[in-house]
């Protein structure tokens, strides 16, 4: 498991032991993952796909990193990146493990100087606009990638209760689609968090968190759903209830990410507690285990960085995808021309023989 906190990336392990009504949980840091030759780099956001991490930095740069091999490649913008850009890393051909099958989606609003959506294609080492392809909605959470698609919770610009959905971007077709939310999703709630997560190799989970009152006391309700069918076999999404819990409101103010353990029926959640000048409380980063029979903080410490510091959990699975060292686009183009010249020479030679 990987944990982004204080603009750094850590490897952690979370253990849940015991039987129902007697469980206990623990967490430990197993290492700090550092991008080679840049140990002071501040990472703002990460997106995981097949063992690769796409990292957006505080100084508005973009790097793809394989923590398993330590290899990186910096992704240069056509003009510039913005701090509010939405990114996703995906694979246009899920059967291929080569880096040139990967793509980066960038959704931006750059005062109309750039297209609203663009793709970085590793096969050409360059960006290209997606003309006429836009999300046309508000993306309201960090996305996740599963198979050949990225997913987010999103809403229409009109912000009506019915205008909420799961947004999908297919890296193979390079098109957006809107998918259904669970039937029991409470669309009219003033949500504290709505998040999407990956479960195993072929399922999605959705978390909704909102405040409600029971006998006059304020609680934070967390509802979690999981897809019934494999993503690869479904044209739309079908959901089942996974977990519903009520927590004291100050226990888990606002979930920033979550992962599910389907077998043990628990969720591992991260949250960020903002400082309060009135009480002199400091910013804190926390990890929380929640289930029908377990409710426990396994990590709670003062944040060493100020906003925007949103702790984020990733179920990282190592992969030996090879990342070549950065090569200028001009060099890539020259290499292509040499390859085309060799093919032309070969075909000419074959024709002459015939």
C-alpha positions as CSV (number, residue, x, y, z in Angstrom):
1,X,0.0,0.0,0.0
2,X,1.2,3.5,-0.8
3,X,0.3,6.6,1.2
4,X,0.7,10.2,0.0
5,X,1.1,12.6,3.0
6,X,2.9,15.9,3.5
7,X,3.8,15.9,-0.2
8,X,5.8,12.7,0.2
9,X,5.1,9.1,-0.8
10,X,5.4,6.3,1.8
11,X,5.0,2.5,1.6
12,X,2.8,1.3,4.5
13,X,1.3,-1.9,5.7
14,X,-2.1,-2.2,7.4
15,X,-3.0,-5.3,9.4
16,X,-6.5,-6.3,10.6
17,X,-6.5,-9.3,13.0
18,X,-9.0,-11.2,15.1
19,X,-12.6,-12.3,14.7
20,X,-15.8,-10.2,14.6
21,X,-16.5,-8.3,17.8
22,X,-12.9,-8.7,18.8
23,X,-10.8,-7.3,16.0
24,X,-7.8,-5.0,16.3
25,X,-5.8,-3.2,13.6
26,X,-2.4,-1.8,13.2
27,X,-0.4,0.2,10.7
28,X,3.4,0.5,10.0
29,X,5.6,2.6,7.7
30,X,7.8,0.3,5.7
31,X,9.7,2.9,3.7
32,X,9.8,6.3,2.1
33,X,9.6,6.3,-1.7
34,X,11.8,9.0,-3.2
35,X,12.0,10.0,-6.9
36,X,15.6,9.6,-8.0
37,X,17.8,12.8,-8.0
38,X,15.1,14.9,-6.5
39,X,14.5,14.0,-2.9
40,X,13.1,17.5,-2.1
41,X,10.3,17.2,-4.7
42,X,6.9,18.0,-3.3
43,X,4.1,15.8,-4.7
44,X,0.6,17.3,-4.7
45,X,-1.4,14.4,-6.3
46,X,-0.8,10.9,-7.5
47,X,-2.7,8.6,-9.9
48,X,-1.9,4.9,-10.1
49,X,-2.1,2.5,-13.1
50,X,-0.5,-0.9,-13.3
51,X,2.5,-0.2,-11.1
52,X,3.2,3.3,-12.4
53,X,2.5,6.5,-10.5
54,X,1.6,9.8,-12.3
55,X,2.7,12.5,-9.9
56,X,1.6,16.2,-10.1
57,X,4.0,18.4,-8.1
58,X,3.5,21.6,-6.1
59,X,5.5,23.6,-8.7
60,X,3.1,22.4,-11.5
61,X,5.3,19.7,-13.1
62,X,4.3,16.2,-14.2
63,X,6.3,13.0,-13.8
64,X,5.6,9.3,-14.4
65,X,7.4,7.1,-11.9
66,X,7.9,3.4,-11.3
67,X,8.7,3.1,-7.6
68,X,9.6,-0.6,-8.1
69,X,12.4,0.1,-10.5
70,X,13.1,3.7,-9.6
71,X,12.8,4.8,-13.2
72,X,11.1,8.1,-14.1
73,X,10.2,10.3,-17.1
74,X,9.2,14.0,-16.9
75,X,6.3,15.0,-19.1
76,X,6.7,18.4,-20.6
77,X,3.6,20.5,-21.3
78,X,2.7,22.1,-24.6
79,X,2.4,25.5,-22.8
80,X,2.0,25.0,-19.1
81,X,0.2,23.0,-16.4
82,X,-2.2,24.4,-13.8
83,X,-2.7,23.4,-10.2
84,X,-6.3,22.6,-10.8
85,X,-5.8,20.3,-13.8
86,X,-7.4,16.9,-13.6
87,X,-5.1,14.0,-14.7
88,X,-5.5,10.3,-15.3
89,X,-3.0,7.6,-16.3
90,X,-4.3,4.7,-18.3
91,X,-3.5,2.1,-20.9
92,X,-5.0,2.0,-24.4
93,X,-4.2,-1.7,-24.7
94,X,-4.6,-3.5,-21.4
95,X,-2.9,-6.6,-22.9
96,X,0.3,-4.8,-23.5
97,X,2.8,-4.0,-20.7
98,X,5.0,-1.8,-22.8
99,X,5.2,1.9,-21.8
100,X,4.2,3.0,-25.3
101,X,0.7,1.6,-24.7
102,X,0.1,4.1,-21.9
103,X,-1.6,7.5,-22.1
104,X,-2.2,10.5,-19.9
105,X,-5.5,12.4,-19.9
106,X,-5.4,16.0,-18.9
107,X,-8.6,18.0,-18.4
108,X,-8.0,21.7,-18.1
109,X,-9.5,25.1,-18.4
110,X,-6.7,27.3,-19.6
111,X,-8.6,30.4,-20.7
112,X,-9.3,28.7,-24.1
113,X,-5.6,28.7,-25.0
114,X,-5.6,24.9,-24.9
115,X,-8.3,22.3,-25.6
116,X,-10.4,21.3,-22.6
117,X,-9.1,17.7,-22.9
118,X,-5.8,16.5,-24.3
119,X,-3.9,13.2,-24.4
120,X,-0.2,12.5,-23.9
121,X,0.7,9.5,-26.0
122,X,3.8,7.6,-24.9
123,X,4.2,6.1,-28.3
124,X,4.9,9.5,-29.8
125,X,6.1,11.3,-26.6
126,X,3.8,14.2,-27.3
127,X,0.5,15.9,-26.5
128,X,-2.5,16.1,-28.8
129,X,-5.9,17.8,-28.4
130,X,-9.1,15.8,-28.2
131,X,-11.2,17.9,-30.5
132,X,-14.9,17.8,-29.6
133,X,-14.2,15.4,-26.6
134,X,-14.9,17.1,-23.3
135,X,-16.2,16.0,-19.9
136,X,-18.7,18.9,-19.8
137,X,-19.2,18.5,-16.1
138,X,-17.7,19.1,-12.6
139,X,-15.2,16.3,-11.6
140,X,-15.5,16.2,-7.9
141,X,-12.9,13.7,-6.7
142,X,-9.6,12.1,-7.5
143,X,-10.0,9.5,-10.2
144,X,-9.0,5.9,-10.4
145,X,-8.0,3.7,-13.3
146,X,-9.3,0.2,-13.8
147,X,-8.6,-1.9,-16.9
148,X,-8.6,0.5,-19.9
149,X,-10.7,3.3,-18.3
150,X,-10.5,6.0,-15.6
151,X,-13.5,6.8,-13.3
152,X,-14.6,9.8,-11.2
153,X,-17.7,11.0,-9.3
154,X,-19.0,14.0,-11.2
155,X,-22.0,16.3,-11.6
156,X,-23.7,18.4,-14.2
157,X,-22.9,22.1,-14.3
158,X,-26.5,22.8,-13.3
159,X,-25.8,21.1,-10.0
160,X,-29.3,19.4,-9.8
161,X,-29.8,16.4,-7.5
162,X,-30.4,14.2,-10.5
163,X,-27.3,15.5,-12.4
164,X,-24.8,13.3,-10.5
165,X,-23.1,10.2,-12.0
166,X,-19.9,8.2,-12.5
167,X,-17.8,9.7,-15.3
168,X,-15.7,7.2,-17.3
169,X,-13.0,7.9,-19.8
170,X,-12.0,5.0,-22.1
171,X,-8.4,5.2,-23.1
172,X,-8.9,2.9,-26.0
173,X,-11.7,4.9,-27.7
174,X,-10.7,8.2,-26.1
175,X,-14.3,9.1,-25.2
176,X,-16.2,10.0,-22.1
177,X,-19.4,8.2,-20.9
178,X,-21.8,8.7,-18.0
179,X,-22.6,5.7,-15.8
180,X,-25.2,5.2,-13.1
181,X,-24.8,5.7,-9.4
182,X,-26.3,3.2,-6.9
183,X,-30.1,3.4,-6.6
184,X,-29.8,4.1,-2.9
185,X,-27.3,6.9,-3.3
186,X,-28.7,9.9,-1.6
187,X,-28.5,12.6,-4.3
188,X,-30.0,15.4,-2.2
189,X,-27.5,15.2,0.6
190,X,-24.9,17.9,1.4
191,X,-22.0,15.5,1.0
192,X,-18.8,15.8,3.0
193,X,-17.1,13.3,0.6
194,X,-18.0,11.2,-2.4
195,X,-15.1,9.0,-3.5
196,X,-14.3,6.2,-6.0
197,X,-11.9,3.3,-5.3
198,X,-10.7,0.1,-7.0
199,X,-11.4,-3.3,-5.5
200,X,-9.3,-6.1,-6.7
201,X,-8.7,-6.4,-10.4
202,X,-12.2,-5.8,-11.8
203,X,-14.5,-3.9,-9.4
204,X,-15.2,-0.4,-8.3
205,X,-16.4,0.9,-4.9
206,X,-18.1,4.2,-4.1
207,X,-18.1,6.0,-0.7
208,X,-20.7,8.6,0.3
209,X,-20.2,10.6,3.6
210,X,-22.7,13.1,5.0
211,X,-23.9,14.4,8.3
212,X,-27.1,13.4,10.0
213,X,-28.7,13.5,13.4
214,X,-29.8,10.6,15.6
215,X,-31.8,11.6,18.8
216,X,-30.4,15.1,18.5
217,X,-26.8,14.0,18.3
218,X,-24.7,14.8,15.2
219,X,-23.2,11.8,13.4
220,X,-21.2,11.2,10.2
221,X,-22.8,8.5,8.1
222,X,-20.6,6.5,5.7
223,X,-22.2,4.4,3.0
224,X,-20.1,2.2,0.7
225,X,-21.3,0.3,-2.4
226,X,-19.4,-2.1,-4.7
227,X,-20.1,-3.1,-8.3
228,X,-21.8,-6.4,-8.8
229,X,-20.2,-7.4,-12.0
230,X,-16.8,-7.2,-13.5
231,X,-16.1,-3.9,-15.1
232,X,-14.9,-5.6,-18.3
233,X,-18.3,-7.4,-18.6
234,X,-20.7,-4.4,-18.0
235,X,-21.9,-1.7,-20.3
236,X,-23.2,0.2,-17.2
237,X,-22.7,-0.2,-13.5
238,X,-24.8,-2.3,-11.1
239,X,-24.2,-1.8,-7.4
240,X,-24.7,-3.6,-4.1
241,X,-24.5,-2.3,-0.5
242,X,-21.2,-3.1,1.1
243,X,-21.1,-1.2,4.4
244,X,-23.1,1.4,6.3
245,X,-21.7,2.9,9.5
246,X,-22.4,5.9,11.8
247,X,-19.5,7.6,13.4
248,X,-19.2,10.4,15.9
249,X,-18.8,13.6,13.7
250,X,-15.4,14.4,15.1
251,X,-14.0,10.9,14.5
252,X,-13.8,11.2,10.7
253,X,-14.5,14.8,9.6
254,X,-13.8,14.3,5.9
255,X,-12.6,11.2,4.1
256,X,-10.0,12.0,1.4
257,X,-9.5,8.4,0.1
258,X,-10.4,4.8,0.9
259,X,-9.6,1.2,0.1
260,X,-11.7,-1.9,0.7
261,X,-10.8,-5.3,2.1
262,X,-13.7,-7.3,0.5
263,X,-13.0,-10.4,2.5
264,X,-12.8,-8.8,5.9
265,X,-15.5,-6.3,5.0
266,X,-13.7,-3.2,6.2
267,X,-12.6,0.1,4.7
268,X,-9.2,1.8,5.2
269,X,-9.8,5.5,5.1
270,X,-7.6,8.5,5.1
271,X,-8.7,12.0,6.3
272,X,-7.2,15.4,6.9
273,X,-8.1,17.5,10.0
274,X,-7.7,21.3,9.4
275,X,-6.3,23.5,12.1
276,X,-8.6,25.5,14.4
277,X,-7.3,28.8,15.7
278,X,-9.9,28.9,18.4
279,X,-8.7,25.6,20.0
280,X,-5.1,25.8,18.8
281,X,-5.6,22.4,17.1
282,X,-3.0,21.7,14.4
283,X,-3.5,20.2,10.9
284,X,-3.4,16.4,11.2
285,X,-3.2,13.4,8.8
286,X,-4.9,10.2,9.8
287,X,-5.7,6.7,8.7
288,X,-8.8,5.0,10.0
289,X,-10.2,1.5,9.9
290,X,-13.9,1.2,9.8
291,X,-16.3,-1.7,9.6
292,X,-19.4,-3.2,11.2
293,X,-17.3,-4.5,14.1
294,X,-14.2,-2.3,14.0
295,X,-13.7,1.4,14.4
296,X,-10.1,2.5,15.0
297,X,-7.4,5.0,14.2
298,X,-4.2,3.3,13.2
299,X,-2.4,6.6,12.4
300,X,-2.8,10.1,13.7
301,X,-0.1,12.7,13.6
302,X,0.4,16.4,13.1
303,X,0.9,17.4,9.4
304,X,4.2,19.0,8.6
305,X,2.9,20.7,5.5
306,X,0.1,23.2,5.1
307,X,-2.7,23.1,2.5
308,X,-3.1,21.6,0.1
309,X,-2.1,18.4,2.0
310,X,-4.7,15.8,1.3
311,X,-3.6,12.3,2.4
312,X,-4.2,9.7,-0.3
313,X,-4.1,5.9,-0.2
314,X,-3.3,3.7,-3.2
315,X,-3.4,-0.1,-3.3
316,X,0.0,-0.3,-5.1
317,X,0.9,-3.5,-7.0
318,X,4.5,-3.5,-8.3
319,X,5.2,-3.9,-12.0
320,X,8.4,-4.0,-13.9
321,X,7.2,-1.7,-16.7
322,X,10.4,-0.2,-18.2
323,X,10.5,3.6,-18.4
324,X,13.2,4.9,-20.8
325,X,15.1,8.0,-19.8
326,X,13.7,11.3,-21.0
327,X,14.3,11.9,-24.7
328,X,13.6,15.2,-26.5
329,X,10.8,15.1,-29.0
330,X,13.2,16.1,-31.7
331,X,15.3,13.0,-31.1
332,X,12.1,10.8,-31.1
333,X,11.2,12.3,-34.5
334,X,14.7,11.7,-35.9
335,X,14.5,8.1,-34.7
336,X,11.2,7.6,-36.5
337,X,12.6,9.0,-39.7
338,X,15.6,6.6,-39.5
339,X,13.2,3.7,-39.0
340,X,11.0,4.8,-41.9
341,X,14.1,5.2,-44.1
342,X,15.3,1.7,-43.3
343,X,11.8,0.2,-44.1
344,X,11.8,2.1,-47.4
345,X,15.2,0.8,-48.3
346,X,14.2,-2.7,-47.4
347,X,11.0,-2.6,-49.5
348,X,13.0,-1.2,-52.5
349,X,15.5,-4.0,-52.2
350,X,12.7,-6.6,-52.1
351,X,11.0,-5.1,-55.2
352,X,14.3,-5.1,-57.1
353,X,14.8,-8.8,-56.3
354,X,11.4,-9.6,-57.7
